[in-house]
């Protein structure tokens, strides 16, 4: 999912929409989430990474 991919369905995505400047609280949530969520394991993360790169 890129900005150009999103733009084909509507107006160009803004920096705010894309999250170009995440807050410190959001960064903490991103780092803490994998430890708290037991549904995320290395195999699922690898599958997600593979799906996003195609």
Secondary structure, DSSP 8 states (H G I E B T S, - for coil): --HHHHHTTSS---HHHHTSS--HHHHHHHHHHHHH-TT--HHHHHHHHHHHH-
